[in-house]
Amino acid sequence: VELLFITHRGGIGKAREIQEAMGCQILIQEQEAYLLPGLDVTTFQDELTISENIQIIWTPGHSPGSACLYYNFTGGVLFTGRHLLPNQAGEPVPLKLSKTFHWLRQIRSLKALIERFNPETLSYICPGANTGFLRGKGVIERAYQGLCEFDLDI
């Protein structure tokens, strides 16, 4: 393991142990990095390109430094952490919870993802929770279409 990408502050619990065991670099949005004092981290502001096919995108809302990882392969896969989760019907939605940092920013981040991608570049979403609602599939298919179905006039 060379890189450990952390999607939001709720995912940092074992970061120190993983880095010590694997010797990996930690990638985290700059607004969450202060939560990992003394660790070797690479931060980014809006985006970070890891390779020709992998980009990290800042998607604030769930937490100040919430971010998604986009993998440009097999039609495009977006690893969303807790920014977008499946609802009971298996559709991708932002969830407004007591822990949500800023709901309107989360909606703006969703709008930005819709503007960035299209049906050919975003086929799948891999959420970081609520995967039981996917009934064994592991991914949300028709991801771009699913994003466009969410009512953004909230």
Summary of the structure (lengths in Angstrom):
residues: 154
radius of gyration: 15.1
end to end distance: 40.6
largest distance: 45.6
contacts: 484
relative contact order: 0.16
helix: 25%
strand: 27%
